[in-house]
Structure formats: structure tokens, C-alpha cells
């Protein structure tokens, strides 16, 4: 992040700007990977553990599987509703967690969820962002 984007009195671990998260979902590629690397390192440094987010990640992976195999009688399944319900689940997980990492991750992923909105075609980028953040968290030494 450029220094001119961050006021001097703000901590180094500020959440990335919404525009950057939105661009990562829209464009993917380098924008997504660069954001994921920074956020992965940041949430590790803020004390996030994989246990703190395992439940949310599991829900996302289940959603991904259901979207890839819609023929399995998912006629009443509302993926958009389930995606939006991740926001309060992440807020709850962040409130229970020690450290700021879960809160930072929840903020980033909430912006990403809003960018996906009801556009089913953007959902795979959301999954990619989540997975990449977790990969960089682990690479930075996250447990």
C-alpha cells in the first residue's frame, strides 16, 4: 500500500481499501494474488489461527461444490442468501477470536462478498481470494 493512502497516525495493519478488494474480485490475477499475500501475512501477524476460520472456509467449500454440481436437486438452494449469511458468521467468529486477525479477514471477505453480490460468475474469484489468503497465511508461518 502506498504511504499516501494511509494517514500517518494509522497503524501499519490497517485493512486494505475496499476498492482494492473489489478490483481483486473483478480482475483476479495479479490484483488478487498481491492482495491475498498482504492480507495473509497481516492476519498471521494479527494472531489469526486456521482453527478460527475453519468453519467459514468449510461453508465456502461446500457452496463451491454445490455450485459445481447443481444437478444434485438443489432446486430450493439460495446460494446468494448463503453467501450473504457468511458475513454475520464471520463477525461472530471475529468477536470470539483473540487478536485482530479474524476481524481483518472478516472485513476483507465482507467487501469481497459485496462485490460478488448476486453475480454467480464472480463467486469462483471469492473462493480463489479466500484460498490464496489462507495459503499466504500458512506460508507466513500461520498455525
VENMODA-V756321 format. One record per backbone hydrogen bond with DSSP energy under -1.0 kcal/mol. NH is the residue of the N-H (numbers start at 0). CO is the residue of the C=O. If there is no record, write none. Layout:
BEGIN
{{NH	CO} {NH	CO}}
END
This chain:
BEGIN
{{4	1} {5	2} {9	6} {13	10} {20	16} {21	17} {22	18} {23	19} {24	20} {25	21} {26	22} {27	23} {31	27} {32	28} {33	29} {34	30} {35	31} {36	32} {37	33} {38	34} {39	35} {40	36} {41	37} {42	38} {43	39} {44	40} {45	41} {46	43} {47	42} {52	49} {53	49} {56	52} {57	53} {58	54} {59	55} {60	56} {61	57} {62	58} {63	59} {64	60} {65	61} {66	62} {67	63} {68	64} {71	68} {72	70} {73	69} {76	73} {81	77} {82	78} {83	79} {84	80} {85	82} {86	83} {88	84} {89	85} {90	86} {91	87} {92	88} {93	89} {94	90} {95	91} {96	92} {100	45} {103	99} {104	100} {105	101} {106	102} {107	103} {108	104} {109	105} {110	106} {111	107} {112	108} {113	109} {114	110} {115	111} {116	112} {118	115} {119	117} {121	118} {125	121} {126	122} {127	123} {128	124} {129	125} {130	126} {131	127} {132	128} {133	129} {134	130} {135	131} {136	132} {137	133} {138	134} {139	135} {140	137} {141	136}}
END
